[in-house]
Amino acid sequence: MKLYGYFRSSAAYRVRIALNLKGIAFETVVIDLRAPQRAQDSPEFRALNPSGLIPVLVDGEQVISQSLAIIEYLEETHPQPALLPATPLERARVRALALAIACDMHPLNNLRVLNYLRAPLHLEDASVNDWYAHWIAEGFRALEQEARHLSGDGRHLYGTSVTLADVCLVPQMANAHRFNCDISPYPTLRAICAHLEALPAFARAAPQAQPDAH
Ligand SMILES: N[C@@H](CCC(=O)N[C@@H](CS)C(=O)NCC(=O)O)C(=O)O
């Protein structure tokens, strides 16, 4: 399998974690999102994914976009270890946590959104950083409440084993660190991430562990 990604892409980070957890070998194709490269805008990459977003997984002849769709594909093709629980209700709870991050938080702070705030809308860096921190705080405040009820051991966002929710949480926390957001109000989320980040599958997927980070 080939994963089109970039060390700083938190959506690609989710997929790297899932691939590692499931023990699936993959090759990374680096799509450098930074100007002036902006490889996401190249005709070759747009032919693969017209939205110009990473990650993209290529499995044989098949091209799959959207990190959560990719992870659900991996879950169905490589069921063990399971990232979704056994019952429909539990699966809905885990997906709700994952979607709270992937749909309600992450898109608001994506690179192209920040670039739009800076260029056409002329926002200063300080205002863009406030925007970033605001949406992190909105999302994490709610997730901290959820985690207090749903974590079974203070080491996982849901229950007592690694799920799709954890796969989304750790990269989002990395984004919060990168943009110097105040994460002191979220002790439960911080404890969960501290545990997860030390697991080999998460550690190998971390941005700083990727060859393109250097
Ligand atoms: N919903 C998509 C989001 C993908 C996404 O936003 N990727 C970012 C990197 S984390 C990207 O490619 N940004 C390029 C840009 O903003 O120009 C997913 O989960 O895969």
The ligand as a MOL file (V3000), in Angstrom:
LIG
                    3D

  0  0  0     0  0            999 V3000
M  V30 BEGIN CTAB
M  V30 COUNTS 20 19 0 0 0
M  V30 BEGIN ATOM
M  V30 1 N -11.4310 15.3140 5.9500 0
M  V30 2 C -10.1440 15.0820 5.3640 0
M  V30 3 C -9.2490 16.2470 5.6870 0
M  V30 4 C -7.9450 16.1640 4.9340 0
M  V30 5 C -7.1280 17.4250 5.1480 0
M  V30 6 O -7.6570 18.4650 5.5420 0
M  V30 7 N -5.8240 17.3060 4.8980 0
M  V30 8 C -4.9570 18.4510 5.0280 0
M  V30 9 C -3.7060 18.0860 5.8180 0
M  V30 10 S -4.1070 17.5620 7.4660 0
M  V30 11 C -4.5190 18.9270 3.6600 0
M  V30 12 O -4.2910 18.1350 2.7890 0
M  V30 13 N -4.4070 20.2510 3.4920 0
M  V30 14 C -3.9580 20.8200 2.2670 0
M  V30 15 C -4.3440 22.2550 2.1520 0
M  V30 16 O -5.0060 22.7830 3.0830 0
M  V30 17 O -3.9820 22.8640 1.1540 0
M  V30 18 C -9.5710 13.7670 5.9110 0
M  V30 19 O -9.9140 13.3950 7.0160 0
M  V30 20 O -8.7970 13.1110 5.2000 0
M  V30 END ATOM
M  V30 BEGIN BOND
M  V30 1 1 1 2
M  V30 2 1 2 3
M  V30 3 1 2 18
M  V30 4 1 3 4
M  V30 5 1 4 5
M  V30 6 2 5 6
M  V30 7 1 5 7
M  V30 8 1 7 8
M  V30 9 1 8 9
M  V30 10 1 8 11
M  V30 11 1 9 10
M  V30 12 2 11 12
M  V30 13 1 11 13
M  V30 14 1 13 14
M  V30 15 1 14 15
M  V30 16 2 15 16
M  V30 17 1 15 17
M  V30 18 2 18 19
M  V30 19 1 18 20
M  V30 END BOND
M  V30 END CTAB
M  END
